[in-house]
Amino acid sequence: MHLQLDNKGPKHEQLARSLRLAIRSGQLLSGSKLPSTRMLSENLGLSRNTVLRAYEQLRIERLGVMREGSGTYVNDVPLSQVPVAPPRRVEAQSAFAARLRDLPPITLGGGGAGLRYDLQYGAPLVNTKLVSAWSTALATAAATTSTGYPHPQGLPELREAIARFLATWRGVVANPRDIVVVSGTQQALSLSARVLLDVGAMAAMEDPCYELASHALRAHGADVVGVRTDDEGLVVDELPRQARLVHVTPSHQFPAGLTMSLRRRRQLLRFAEENSSWIFEDDYDGELSYSATPIAALRSLDTGDRVIYVGSFSKMMFPSLRLAYVVCPAGLRKDFIRAKMLEDLGCPAIEQAAMHLLFKRGAFERHLGATVLELRRRRSSLLGGLARHAAGRIEADDSQLGMHVVGWLPGFDAARVDRLVASARLRGLGLHPVHPYYRVPPPRPGLLLGFAGLFPSQIEEATRILGDCLRALP
């Protein structure tokens, strides 16, 4: 504990003042245990009697409480009302920091506290069997994994498992040597920007797009331009030829939910080859297909090695895992590995080893199969509930992928959507508009309806409340 005496008056009074200030300023929190008198006397070079007298003074002032056989604790007291100087405004010390300050506020959900039902996109599907399998794998990995630094590229056995998985589930033939394990899709994009883009270089993104992806590129210093999407996906004819990097979500466009047509995919690959551009393919939930004939990843068509393919375990496992992977073009492999090494020396080896064990034991693919079945059931509950309770008032896109659908609201404007969201919140339902993801506002606003985090019975009740709110809205 850091305590400083002021050399004014007897030592026990100096110590009591220092402790009093620590308690009232919040340095010592209510309920926390004070050091033993022996320890504090040795640390401060005071006699034990001096410390005892200071503690006794705290007890007299009801700032401390003695618990028999345990020691002295800070009593439940309010923080001091002593005015605290506001933080001094410091100008941005680098161009990067200045760009960060220019970005809009960044949020990662979590606004559903106190709501009975929240149709928040990104809420994970909780699987108790997965939690048990993960706990077992993690314990085994902790006991068997080397305690030294892992290779920054990722554990070889995990990269081999990822390569087999991609060939089976996404149609991507990848050499494990070209796979780099990273800490989430955001890190994959940041590394891509470092490897491919100088400050001021142009990067193109779909409109609408995932806002954190745009933030990452803008913070790097890229000139980010939005490119329109239509029913076939990104309108490739409108891509600027100066674009060095094109960020796309071709399997399940976020957030609109469209799948890029085969014609557009081939057109985009030609664009990249003709203009020496690179394509960042964010395949954030491509495994979660409800169609009898799932569409393979864009990377599976890439004969020119221009696609940087990124997949993540966040949606299939849980967001806190922070593990993803990049399939690099072979010519960029060394650049990505070195950039990853400088970033953080590599992802935690124990978590990587545990993830490999899930693959090796078949637990991950069993979980994936069960997840697709359960999400199909929840998606059907959402679409059925909307048809029963909000027919004619909301039009849902029948997306065949992922964990959300978009419900368009004919006749609405942004202000009316805000009133709907506020009304639903009063009834315990969390709704989330889709139009903030657009640079150019869509022809009509809508709602981003995530269904992974609720059981079918909860989804039914959520759609009933939504229907009631729509009917009650003037």
C-alpha positions in Angstrom: 0.0 0.0 0.0 1.3 3.4 -0.9 0.9 5.8 2.0 2.8 9.1 2.5 3.2 10.8 5.9 3.2 14.6 6.0 5.7 15.1 8.8 3.2 17.3 10.8 2.6 16.2 14.3 2.9 12.8 16.0 3.5 9.8 13.8 0.2 8.1 14.7 -1.7 11.2 13.7 0.2 11.4 10.4 -0.6 7.8 9.7 -4.3 8.2 10.6 -4.5 11.3 8.3 -3.0 9.3 5.4 -5.3 6.4 5.9 -8.3 8.7 6.3 -7.5 10.4 3.0 -7.0 7.0 1.3 -10.4 5.8 2.5 -12.3 9.0 1.6 -10.7 9.3 -1.8 -11.5 5.7 -2.8 -7.9 4.4 -2.8 -9.1 2.1 0.0 -12.6 0.8 -0.9 -15.4 0.0 1.6 -15.0 -3.5 2.9 -11.3 -3.9 2.0 -9.0 -5.3 4.6 -6.2 -3.0 6.0 -2.7 -4.4 6.2 -1.8 -6.1 9.5 -0.2 -3.8 12.1 3.0 -5.8 11.8 3.2 -5.5 8.0 2.4 -1.8 8.0 4.9 -1.0 10.8 7.7 -2.9 8.9 6.8 -1.2 5.5 6.7 2.3 6.9 9.5 2.0 9.5 7.1 2.8 12.4 6.6 1.1 15.7 3.7 -1.3 16.0 2.2 0.8 18.8 2.1 3.8 16.4 0.1 1.7 13.8 -2.2 0.4 16.6 -3.0 4.0 17.7 -3.7 5.1 14.1 -6.1 2.1 13.6 -7.8 2.9 16.9 -8.3 6.5 15.7 -10.0 5.2 12.5 -12.3 3.0 14.6 -13.3 6.0 16.8 -14.1 7.9 13.6 -16.1 4.9 12.3 -13.9 4.7 9.3 -12.5 1.3 10.4 -14.1 -1.7 12.0 -12.3 -4.5 13.9 -13.3 -8.1 13.2 -12.3 -10.5 15.9 -9.5 -12.9 14.7 -9.5 -11.4 11.2 -8.2 -7.8 11.3 -9.3 -4.3 10.6 -11.5 -3.4 7.6 -12.6 -0.2 6.0 -16.2 0.6 7.1 -19.0 1.4 4.7 -18.4 5.1 4.1 -19.2 7.4 1.3 -16.4 8.7 -0.9 -15.0 12.1 0.0 -16.7 15.2 -1.4 -13.3 16.8 -1.8 -13.4 18.3 -5.3 -11.3 16.4 -7.9 -9.7 18.3 -10.7 -11.2 17.4 -14.1 -8.8 15.6 -16.4 -6.7 18.0 -18.3 -7.4 18.1 -22.0 -4.3 16.9 -23.9 -4.0 17.3 -27.6 -3.6 14.2 -29.7 0.1 13.3 -29.7 0.1 11.5 -33.1 -1.9 11.4 -36.3 -3.2 8.0 -35.3 -4.6 9.3 -32.0 -6.1 12.3 -33.9 -7.9 9.9 -36.2 -9.1 7.8 -33.3 -10.6 10.9 -31.7 -12.5 11.7 -35.0 -14.2 8.3 -35.0 -17.8 8.0 -33.7 -18.3 6.4 -30.3 -17.6 2.7 -30.4 -20.0 0.3 -28.6 -20.1 -3.5 -28.4 -23.7 -4.2 -27.5 -24.4 -4.6 -23.8 -27.3 -2.1 -23.9 -29.9 -4.8 -23.0 -29.6 -4.7 -19.3 -33.0 -4.9 -17.6 -34.8 -6.1 -20.8 -36.7 -9.3 -20.8 -36.1 -9.9 -24.4 -33.4 -8.4 -26.6 -33.2 -9.1 -30.3 -29.6 -7.9 -30.3 -27.4 -9.2 -33.1 -24.2 -11.0 -31.9 -25.6 -12.5 -28.7 -24.1 -16.1 -28.7 -26.1 -19.3 -28.6 -25.4 -20.9 -25.3 -24.6 -24.6 -25.5 -24.0 -26.3 -22.2 -22.3 -29.3 -23.9 -19.9 -26.9 -25.6 -19.1 -25.2 -22.3 -18.3 -28.6 -20.7 -16.2 -29.8 -23.7 -14.3 -26.5 -23.7 -13.6 -26.7 -20.0 -12.2 -30.2 -20.3 -10.1 -29.3 -23.4 -8.8 -26.2 -21.6 -7.7 -28.1 -18.5 -5.9 -30.7 -20.7 -4.3 -28.0 -22.7 -3.1 -26.1 -19.6 -1.4 -29.3 -18.4 0.3 -30.2 -21.6 1.1 -27.0 -23.5 4.6 -25.7 -23.5 5.1 -22.7 -21.3 7.4 -20.9 -23.8 6.3 -18.4 -26.4 4.2 -19.9 -29.2 5.0 -19.4 -32.8 3.4 -16.1 -33.9 1.8 -17.8 -36.8 -0.2 -20.1 -34.5 0.2 -23.7 -33.4 0.8 -26.0 -36.4 -1.7 -28.6 -35.3 -4.5 -26.0 -35.0 -3.6 -24.6 -38.5 -3.8 -28.1 -39.9 -7.2 -28.6 -38.3 -8.5 -25.3 -39.6 -7.3 -26.2 -43.2 -9.3 -29.5 -43.0 -12.3 -27.7 -41.6 -12.3 -25.1 -44.4 -12.1 -27.7 -47.1 -15.1 -29.5 -45.7 -17.4 -26.6 -44.7 -16.4 -23.7 -46.9 -14.9 -25.2 -50.0 -11.6 -23.5 -49.4 -8.4 -25.4 -50.1 -5.8 -23.8 -47.9 -2.2 -24.8 -47.2 -1.7 -24.7 -43.4 1.5 -22.8 -44.1 -0.7 -19.9 -45.4 -2.9 -19.8 -42.3 -2.2 -17.3 -39.5 -4.1 -17.5 -36.2 -5.1 -14.0 -35.0 -7.1 -12.4 -32.1 -10.4 -11.9 -33.9 -11.5 -10.5 -37.2 -10.6 -6.9 -36.1 -7.0 -7.8 -35.7 -7.0 -9.6 -39.1 -8.2 -6.3 -40.6 -5.7 -4.2 -38.8 -2.9 -6.4 -39.9 -4.2 -6.3 -43.5 -4.1 -2.5 -43.3 -0.6 -2.5 -42.0 0.6 -4.9 -44.7 -1.2 -3.5 -47.7 -2.1 0.2 -47.1 0.0 3.3 -46.8 -1.6 6.2 -45.1 -3.9 7.9 -47.6 -4.4 4.7 -49.7 -7.9 4.0 -50.8 -10.0 1.1 -49.3 -13.5 0.3 -50.5 -16.3 -1.1 -48.4 -19.8 -2.2 -49.0 -22.6 0.1 -48.1 -24.0 -0.8 -45.6 -21.1 -2.2 -43.6 -19.9 -3.3 -40.2 -18.9 -0.1 -38.5 -15.9 -1.4 -36.5 -14.3 -2.6 -39.8 -14.7 0.9 -41.2 -13.3 2.4 -37.9 -10.2 0.1 -38.2 -9.4 1.2 -41.7 -10.0 4.9 -41.0 -7.9 4.8 -37.8 -5.1 3.3 -39.9 -5.3 6.4 -42.2 -7.0 4.8 -45.2 -9.2 6.8 -47.5 -12.4 4.7 -47.0 -15.1 4.9 -49.6 -18.5 3.2 -49.5 -19.8 1.3 -52.6 -23.4 0.6 -53.2 -24.9 -2.9 -52.8 -28.0 -4.3 -54.6 -29.8 -7.6 -54.7 -26.6 -9.3 -56.2 -24.3 -7.8 -53.6 -21.5 -5.2 -54.1 -21.9 -3.2 -57.3 -18.4 -3.9 -58.7 -18.9 -1.5 -61.6 -18.9 1.3 -59.1 -15.6 0.4 -57.4 -12.9 3.0 -57.8 -9.9 1.6 -59.7 -7.6 3.2 -57.1 -9.0 0.9 -54.3 -6.0 -1.1 -52.9 -8.2 -3.1 -50.6 -11.9 -4.1 -51.0 -13.7 -5.3 -47.8 -16.6 -7.6 -48.5 -18.9 -10.0 -46.7 -20.0 -12.0 -49.8 -21.6 -15.0 -48.1 -23.9 -13.0 -45.9 -23.7 -9.3 -46.4 -23.7 -7.5 -43.1 -26.2 -6.2 -42.2 -28.5 -6.5 -45.2 -28.2 -10.3 -45.3 -27.8 -10.7 -49.1 -25.5 -13.3 -50.7 -23.2 -12.0 -53.5 -24.2 -13.6 -56.8 -21.7 -15.8 -58.7 -21.6 -13.3 -61.5 -20.5 -10.5 -59.1 -18.0 -12.7 -57.4 -16.3 -13.4 -60.7 -16.5 -9.8 -61.6 -14.9 -8.8 -58.3 -12.0 -11.3 -58.7 -11.3 -9.9 -62.2 -11.3 -6.3 -60.8 -8.7 -7.3 -58.2 -6.4 -9.0 -60.8 -6.8 -6.1 -63.3 -6.1 -3.4 -60.7 -3.6 -5.2 -58.5 -6.1 -4.9 -55.6 -6.7 -7.2 -52.7 -10.0 -8.5 -51.4 -10.6 -8.9 -47.7 -13.3 -11.6 -47.3 -14.9 -11.5 -43.9 -16.7 -14.9 -43.7 -18.1 -14.1 -40.3 -20.9 -16.7 -40.2 -20.6 -18.6 -43.5 -20.8 -22.0 -41.8 -24.3 -21.2 -40.6 -26.2 -22.1 -43.7 -29.8 -23.3 -43.7 -29.9 -23.9 -47.5 -29.7 -27.4 -49.0 -26.9 -26.1 -51.3 -24.7 -23.8 -49.2 -22.6 -21.3 -51.2 -18.8 -21.8 -50.9 -16.6 -18.9 -49.9 -15.3 -16.4 -52.4 -11.8 -17.6 -51.8 -12.7 -21.0 -53.3 -13.0 -19.2 -56.7 -9.8 -17.3 -56.4 -7.2 -18.5 -59.0 -5.2 -15.3 -58.8 -4.4 -15.5 -55.1 -5.9 -12.0 -54.4 -8.3 -12.9 -51.6 -7.4 -12.6 -47.9 -9.9 -15.0 -46.3 -10.8 -14.5 -42.6 -12.9 -16.8 -40.5 -13.7 -16.5 -36.8 -14.6 -18.7 -33.8 -16.5 -15.9 -32.1 -19.9 -16.7 -33.6 -19.5 -20.5 -33.3 -17.9 -20.6 -29.9 -18.2 -17.4 -27.8 -17.0 -13.8 -28.4 -14.6 -13.8 -25.4 -12.5 -16.5 -27.0 -10.9 -13.9 -29.4 -9.6 -16.5 -31.9 -9.8 -16.2 -35.6 -7.7 -17.1 -38.6 -6.4 -15.6 -41.9 -5.8 -17.6 -45.1 -3.1 -15.4 -46.6 -2.1 -15.1 -50.3 1.2 -17.0 -50.4 3.1 -13.9 -51.4 1.9 -12.1 -48.3 2.5 -14.9 -45.8 5.8 -13.6 -44.3 4.5 -10.1 -44.1 1.4 -11.2 -42.1 3.5 -13.4 -39.8 6.0 -10.6 -39.0 3.2 -8.1 -38.5 1.4 -10.5 -36.1 4.7 -11.1 -34.2 5.2 -7.3 -33.7 1.6 -6.9 -32.7 1.5 -9.3 -29.7 4.0 -12.2 -30.3 1.2 -14.6 -31.0 -2.2 -15.7 -29.6 -2.3 -17.6 -26.3 -1.0 -21.1 -26.8 -3.3 -22.8 -24.2 -6.5 -21.5 -25.9 -5.1 -22.6 -29.3 -4.3 -26.0 -28.0 -7.7 -26.4 -26.4 -9.3 -25.4 -29.8 -7.3 -28.0 -31.5 -8.5 -30.6 -29.0 -12.1 -29.7 -29.8 -11.3 -30.4 -33.5 -9.4 -33.6 -32.8 -12.2 -35.0 -30.6 -14.9 -34.1 -33.1 -16.5 -31.8 -30.5 -16.4 -28.7 -32.6 -18.1 -30.2 -35.7 -20.7 -31.8 -33.5 -21.3 -28.5 -31.9 -21.5 -26.8 -35.3 -24.1 -29.3 -36.6 -26.2 -28.9 -33.5 -25.9 -25.1 -33.7 -27.2 -25.0 -37.3 -30.2 -27.1 -36.3 -31.0 -25.0 -33.3 -30.5 -21.7 -35.1 -32.8 -22.9 -37.9 -35.4 -23.6 -35.2 -35.0 -20.1 -33.7 -35.0 -18.5 -37.1 -38.3 -20.3 -38.0 -39.7 -19.1 -34.7 -38.8 -15.5 -35.5 -40.2 -15.6 -39.1 -43.4 -17.3 -37.8 -43.8 -14.9 -35.0 -43.5 -11.9 -37.3 -46.0 -13.4 -39.7 -48.5 -14.0 -36.8 -48.1 -10.8 -34.9 -46.8 -8.2 -37.4 -48.1 -9.3 -40.8 -48.4 -6.3 -43.1 -46.4 -4.1 -40.8 -42.9 -5.6 -41.2 -41.3 -7.3 -44.1 -38.6 -9.8 -43.2 -35.8 -10.8 -45.6 -35.7 -14.6 -45.8 -32.0 -14.9 -45.5 -30.7 -18.5 -45.6 -27.6 -17.8 -43.5 -26.4 -16.5 -40.1 -28.0 -15.4 -36.9 -30.1 -12.4 -37.9 -32.7 -11.2 -40.4 -33.6 -7.7 -41.4 -37.2 -6.6 -40.9 -38.0 -3.7 -43.2 -40.6 -1.2 -42.0 -42.7 0.2 -45.0 -43.9 3.7 -44.4 -41.5 4.5 -41.6 -38.8 7.2 -41.3 -35.9 7.3 -38.9 -37.9 9.3 -36.3 -40.7 6.8 -36.3 -38.3 4.0 -35.9 -36.9 5.8 -32.8 -40.4 6.0 -31.3 -40.9 2.3 -32.0 -37.6 1.4 -30.3 -38.5 3.5 -27.3 -42.0 2.0 -27.0 -40.7 -1.5 -27.2 -38.0 -0.8 -24.5 -40.7 0.3 -22.1 -42.3 -3.1 -22.6 -39.0 -4.9 -22.0 -38.1 -5.6 -25.6 -34.8 -4.5 -27.2 -34.9 -3.5 -30.9 -32.0 -2.3 -33.0 -32.4 -0.1 -36.2 -30.5 -1.1 -39.3 -30.2 2.3 -41.0 -27.2 3.5 -38.8 -25.0 0.9 -40.7 -25.7 2.8 -44.0 -23.7 5.7 -45.4 -26.4 6.4 -47.9 -29.8 5.9 -46.1 -31.8 2.9 -47.4 -35.1 3.5 -49.2 -36.8 2.5 -46.0 -35.6 1.8 -42.5 -35.7 -1.5 -40.8 -34.7 -3.5 -37.8 -31.7 -5.8 -37.3 -33.3 -8.8 -35.7 -30.9 -11.2 -34.0 -32.4 -14.5 -32.8 -29.4 -16.6 -31.5 -29.6 -15.4 -27.9 -33.3 -16.2 -27.2 -35.2 -19.5 -27.0 -38.1 -20.1 -29.4 -40.7 -19.4 -26.6 -38.9 -16.1 -25.8 -38.8 -15.2 -29.5 -42.6 -15.8 -29.7 -43.2 -13.4 -26.9 -40.7 -10.9 -28.3 -42.5 -10.8 -31.7 -45.9 -10.5 -29.9 -44.6 -7.4 -28.1 -43.2 -6.1 -31.3 -46.6 -6.5 -33.0 -48.4 -4.8 -30.2 -45.9 -1.8 -30.4 -46.4 -1.5 -34.2 -50.2 -1.5 -33.8 -50.1 1.1 -31.0 -47.8 3.4 -32.9 -49.6 6.5 -34.2 
